[in-house]
Amino acid sequence: MAGKTEQFSELHRKNMEAAMRLAQLSIENSQRIMALQSELAREMFQSGVEAAKAQSGASDPQTMMQLRTQYAQETTQRMVAAAQQIAEISNAARAEFSRLVTEQLASGSQDMTESLQTFMKSLPGQTPNMMESFQQAIATANQAFEQIAKASTAAMSNVGETVKKATTGAKRK
């Protein structure tokens, strides 16, 4: 029985390590996005002050309108570029998250299957069909997860492409 307990303890330890890696990934990406937003806010404030000074020195209404239009275009370009960077960070994080989860499920599933096989073999009066049914259920669950992961990856890729197209279109205008 001690061997079985150690197997489940090891499985639990691996799951905790994976959870810690996912948490660290989340923290790192949040920090990157916050740094990006902070830098953007600083740049926007500086640009706003410079634009206000330039507009206050404008000699005629036409010059003032040109300065406002220029400021609006620059602001839009910066915001679109920041949105694209955030989308890239998010897509990279999603890909890494998906990779880690897939890796964990693959190894965890195998560890769990092995542990349960050992456990079930030690049960008195077990039927051979019970283990076979369990293995089929695990295989079906793994296939379902793989399909969900593929669909999720495709969907997030489409979102990333949409953001890129939108930002490219906004830069051209």
C-alpha positions, 0 to 999 in steps of 0.5 A: 500500500505504501508504494501506491501512496508514493505513486499518487504522491508523486503524481500530485507533486508533478501536478503541483509543479505544472500548476506552478509553471502555469502560474509563473507563465501567467505572472510573467506575461501580465508583467510584460503587458503592464510594462507595455501599458505603462510605457504607452501611457508615459509616451501618450502623456508626453505626446499630449503635452507636446501637442498642447504646447504646439497647438497653443502656439499655432498662429491660425485655425488651419495650423491648429487643425493640422496639429490636432489631426497629426496628433490624432493619427500618431495616437491611433498608430501608437494604440494600434501598435500597442494592441498588436503587441498585446495580441502577440504576447497573448498569442505566445502565452496561449501557445506556451500554456497549451503546450504545457497543459498538453504535456502535463495531460499526456504525462499525467494521464500515463502516470495516472493510468499506470497507477490505476492499473497497479491499484486495480490489479491488486483489487480482489475479484476484479474482472479483466473487462474493468481495466480494459473499459477504463483504458478505453475511457482514458483513450477517449478522453485523451482524444477529446482533449487533443481535438479541443486543444487543436480547435482552441489553437486554430481559433486563437490563431484566427484571432491573432490573424484578425488583429494583425489584419486590423492593425495593418489596415489601420496603419495604411489609412 
